[in-house]
Amino acid sequence: MTYRNDRRAFTLIELLVVIAIIAILAAILFPVFAQAREKARATACLSNSKQITLGILMYMQDNDEAMCGERMGGGTGCVWPPPPRPNSGIVWTWRFAVMPYIKNGALGNNQGGGTLWACPSMQPTWAEYKEVDDDPTASYGIAEDTFWGCYGDFGVHTYAMAAIDKPAQTIIIGETRWSGPPINSQFLNWDYAWMGFWHSGMGNWGFWDGHVKAMKAVQTVKDAEADCMWTHNIYSHAAHITARDNAMQEYR
């Protein structure tokens, strides 16, 4: 009695077809996975921005509804004692004022990474400036126009919450690659790489009313001064517009 063996091996053509199909599927799915991973990172960064923004607002509630300057210390004219420094650095920043109000926020001096101060998509690049040596590296800066710092002769506390006419529109913090304490619209003008764009062209922003939002950096500057998301205490609205227009190609 004989048995037929109906099994046969793949031909070379069939094997190549299978490999080609797998390659096509991989080419389709890998970008999808990358986008999903970046979306998760952007969401984590948005959560960081939310915690820091709320920490700033809670700090204000405990300090006559006013926030400290972007930099503190280094002079005799400061009207409010800054928070304890982590070491003997010359100047320290707003971040140490809000650390007691946020979770997982107490980083040591000049330390990047961490779960709160560093964006998971773009780690901060430390800028070697002596004035901010006493500060953790961070991906989030405070709006310089509103929180111009104390350099010795200025009072530490800056704008009160009541002074902001449009809290839902006015920026309080934003993402940056530079680890210095502030951000401002001129980052668009000086070097587009310093302002947040790494979340699929977006950056995360916190506002005075406590909400956070992802949007393109150039969208923060509006044609009408009343609609602009920055205050105009250092740079004029025309300067904001110029910075935006110079950066449109990089940020589009």
C-alpha positions as CSV (number, residue, x, y, z in Angstrom):
1,M,0.0,0.0,0.0
2,T,1.5,3.3,-1.0
3,Y,0.9,6.8,0.6
4,R,1.0,10.0,-1.3
5,N,2.8,13.0,0.2
6,D,0.9,16.1,-0.8
7,R,3.2,18.4,1.2
8,R,5.6,20.5,-0.8
9,A,8.0,23.3,0.1
10,F,7.6,26.9,-0.7
11,T,9.1,28.0,-4.0
12,L,11.6,30.8,-4.0
13,I,9.0,33.1,-5.6
14,E,6.5,32.4,-2.9
15,L,9.0,33.0,-0.2
16,L,10.0,36.4,-1.8
17,V,6.3,37.4,-2.0
18,V,5.8,36.6,1.7
19,I,9.0,38.7,2.6
20,A,7.8,41.5,0.4
21,I,4.4,41.5,2.1
22,I,6.0,41.6,5.5
23,A,8.2,44.5,4.5
24,I,5.3,46.4,3.2
25,L,3.3,45.9,6.4
26,A,6.3,46.9,8.5
27,A,6.8,50.1,6.4
28,I,3.1,50.9,7.0
29,L,3.0,50.1,10.7
30,F,6.4,51.5,11.9
31,P,5.4,55.1,11.3
32,V,2.1,54.5,13.1
33,F,3.9,53.0,16.1
34,A,6.3,56.0,16.1
35,Q,3.4,58.4,16.0
36,A,1.7,56.6,18.8
37,R,4.9,56.7,20.9
38,E,5.3,60.4,20.3
39,K,1.7,61.0,21.1
40,A,2.3,59.3,24.5
41,R,5.4,61.4,25.1
42,A,3.5,64.6,24.2
43,T,0.8,63.7,26.6
44,A,3.3,63.1,29.4
45,C,4.9,66.5,28.6
46,L,1.5,68.1,28.7
47,S,1.0,66.6,32.2
48,N,4.3,68.1,33.2
49,S,3.3,71.5,32.0
50,K,0.0,71.2,33.9
51,Q,1.6,70.3,37.2
52,I,4.1,73.1,36.9
53,T,1.4,75.6,35.9
54,L,-0.7,74.6,38.9
55,G,2.3,74.8,41.1
56,I,2.9,78.4,40.1
57,L,-0.7,79.3,40.7
58,M,-0.6,77.6,44.2
59,Y,2.6,79.5,45.0
60,M,0.8,82.8,44.1
61,Q,-2.1,81.9,46.4
62,D,0.4,81.7,49.3
63,N,2.2,84.9,48.3
64,D,-0.4,87.7,48.0
65,E,-1.4,86.3,44.5
66,A,1.9,87.3,43.0
67,M,4.7,85.2,41.4
68,C,8.4,85.6,42.1
69,G,10.7,86.8,39.3
70,E,12.4,84.5,36.9
71,R,15.7,84.9,38.8
72,M,16.2,85.6,42.5
73,G,19.0,86.5,44.8
74,G,22.4,88.0,44.1
75,G,21.6,91.5,45.5
76,T,20.4,93.5,48.5
77,G,17.2,94.9,46.9
78,C,15.1,91.8,47.0
79,V,12.1,92.5,49.1
80,W,11.2,88.9,49.8
81,P,13.6,86.1,51.0
82,P,14.1,83.6,48.2
83,P,13.7,79.9,48.9
84,P,16.7,77.9,50.2
85,R,19.4,77.3,47.6
86,P,20.7,73.8,46.9
87,N,24.3,75.0,47.1
88,S,26.3,78.2,47.0
89,G,25.4,79.3,43.5
90,I,25.1,83.0,42.8
91,V,21.6,83.2,41.4
92,W,18.7,80.8,41.6
93,T,15.3,80.7,39.9
94,W,11.5,80.5,40.1
95,R,11.7,76.7,39.9
96,F,12.8,76.4,43.4
97,A,9.9,78.5,44.6
98,V,7.3,76.2,43.0
99,M,9.1,72.9,43.8
100,P,7.2,72.5,47.2
101,Y,3.9,72.7,45.3
102,I,4.5,70.0,42.7
103,K,5.0,66.2,42.7
104,N,8.4,64.7,41.9
105,G,9.8,68.2,41.4
106,A,12.8,68.3,43.7
107,L,15.7,67.8,41.4
108,G,19.3,68.5,42.5
109,N,21.5,71.2,41.0
110,N,22.1,71.0,37.3
111,Q,20.4,67.7,36.9
112,G,18.4,66.9,33.8
113,G,16.1,63.9,33.3
114,G,13.6,63.3,36.0
115,T,9.9,62.8,35.6
116,L,8.7,66.4,35.7
117,W,11.2,69.0,34.6
118,A,12.4,67.2,31.4
119,C,10.3,66.7,28.3
120,P,10.4,63.0,27.3
121,S,10.7,63.9,23.6
122,M,13.4,66.6,23.8
123,Q,15.8,66.6,26.8
124,P,16.8,70.1,27.8
125,T,20.2,71.4,26.7
126,W,22.0,73.1,29.6
127,A,23.3,76.6,28.8
128,E,26.5,77.3,30.6
129,Y,25.7,80.6,32.1
130,K,27.0,81.4,35.6
131,E,23.8,83.2,36.6
132,V,21.8,80.0,36.4
133,D,24.4,77.6,37.7
134,D,22.2,77.1,40.8
135,D,19.2,75.6,38.9
136,P,18.1,72.2,37.6
137,T,18.1,71.7,33.9
138,A,14.5,71.9,32.7
139,S,12.4,71.8,29.6
140,Y,10.0,74.5,30.8
141,G,10.6,78.2,31.1
142,I,8.5,81.0,32.6
143,A,7.2,83.9,30.4
144,E,9.9,86.5,30.7
145,D,7.8,89.4,29.6
146,T,5.6,89.0,32.7
147,F,8.2,87.7,35.2
148,W,11.2,89.9,34.6
149,G,13.7,88.8,37.3
150,C,15.4,90.3,40.3
151,Y,19.0,91.3,39.4
152,G,19.7,93.0,42.7
153,D,17.7,96.2,42.8
154,F,14.2,95.0,41.6
155,G,11.5,93.6,43.9
156,V,11.2,89.9,43.6
157,H,7.5,89.6,43.2
158,T,6.3,90.6,39.8
159,Y,2.8,90.7,38.3
160,A,-0.2,89.9,40.5
161,M,-2.9,87.6,39.2
162,A,-5.4,90.4,39.2
163,A,-3.2,92.4,36.8
164,I,-3.7,89.8,34.0
165,D,-6.8,90.9,31.9
166,K,-7.0,87.7,29.9
167,P,-5.8,84.8,32.0
168,A,-7.1,82.1,29.6
169,Q,-5.1,83.7,26.8
170,T,-1.9,84.8,28.4
171,I,1.1,82.4,28.6
172,I,2.7,81.6,31.9
173,I,5.1,78.8,30.9
174,G,6.2,77.1,27.7
175,E,8.6,74.4,26.4
176,T,12.2,75.2,25.4
177,R,15.4,73.4,24.8
178,W,17.4,76.0,26.6
179,S,17.5,75.3,30.3
180,G,17.6,78.9,31.4
181,P,14.7,80.1,33.5
182,P,12.7,82.2,31.0
183,I,11.1,82.0,27.5
184,N,9.9,84.8,25.3
185,S,8.7,85.3,21.8
186,Q,12.2,86.5,20.7
187,F,13.3,82.8,20.9
188,L,11.5,82.6,17.6
189,N,13.6,85.3,16.2
190,W,17.0,84.3,17.5
191,D,16.9,80.6,16.8
192,Y,13.9,78.5,16.1
193,A,15.4,75.4,17.7
194,W,14.9,76.9,21.2
195,M,11.1,77.0,21.2
196,G,9.0,73.8,21.5
197,F,8.2,72.2,18.2
198,W,9.2,68.6,18.8
199,H,5.7,67.2,19.4
200,S,4.8,66.8,15.7
201,G,5.4,70.5,15.2
202,M,3.7,71.5,18.5
203,G,4.8,72.7,21.9
204,N,3.0,72.6,25.2
205,W,2.0,75.9,26.9
206,G,0.5,76.7,30.3
207,F,-1.8,79.7,30.9
208,W,-2.7,82.0,33.8
209,D,-6.1,80.4,34.3
210,G,-4.4,77.0,34.8
211,H,-5.2,75.3,31.6
212,V,-2.5,73.9,29.2
213,K,-2.6,73.5,25.5
214,A,-0.5,72.1,22.6
215,M,0.0,74.5,19.7
216,K,2.6,75.7,17.3
217,A,4.9,78.4,18.7
218,V,4.1,80.9,15.9
219,Q,0.4,80.6,16.9
220,T,1.2,82.4,20.2
221,V,1.8,85.7,18.4
222,K,-1.3,87.2,16.9
223,D,-1.6,90.1,14.5
224,A,-3.8,92.1,16.9
225,E,-2.0,93.1,20.1
226,A,-5.1,92.5,22.2
227,D,-5.1,88.9,21.0
228,C,-1.4,88.2,21.5
229,M,-0.6,85.5,24.1
230,W,2.4,87.3,25.4
231,T,2.5,90.4,27.5
232,H,4.4,93.4,26.2
233,N,6.5,94.6,29.2
234,I,9.9,94.0,27.6
235,Y,9.3,93.6,23.9
236,S,6.8,95.6,21.9
237,H,4.1,93.9,20.0
238,A,5.9,94.8,16.8
239,A,8.9,92.9,18.1
240,H,6.7,89.9,18.7
241,I,5.4,90.1,15.1
242,T,8.9,90.4,13.7
243,A,10.0,87.3,15.6
244,R,7.0,85.3,14.4
245,D,7.4,86.3,10.8
246,N,11.1,85.5,10.8
247,A,10.4,82.0,12.1
248,M,7.3,81.1,10.0
249,Q,9.4,78.9,7.6
250,E,11.0,77.0,10.4
251,Y,7.8,76.5,12.4
252,R,5.2,76.0,9.7
